[in-house]
């Protein structure tokens, strides 16, 4: 377990060392796309563009349900694991000048594991691909990009986003499966 924490810490420090450079345009500002209150309206607008069917409102409602359920799962897991955010984890080392961690936007001291932004973006990507029969596979690299921004801004460790991606995909699949909407929405599960 100590090996994983060292690996996690070093990856975060290496990636975060690029902060406050031209990389910020690519890895810092997009981090806000993982917020459900930004992501969901954007998804709705995009659905209006690519989905000309009568099911758009029903499909968007399902996306919202999945985002809510996956967000709740993330909150529960954060409370179960109580993992420190990078700021809290490195606090003493930062204070002694042993490491430098660049915090973009704000310092968060809440629980870190798993990444809620990552859960949300992967849950939405899975849901949309299930609804539209894998015609939106480009959403997975976009979700990964948004997940990586969370490490760049020092909000999460790499293992937080790996777990978030898995949990987001799993909760999306389980929620759709659990709602038994397979025939109603014509989703292949």
Helices and strands as residue ranges (DSSP letters): H 2-16, H 24-27, G 29-34, H 36-50, H 56-81, H 86-89, H 91-95, H 116-131, H 138-152, H 158-178, H 182-185
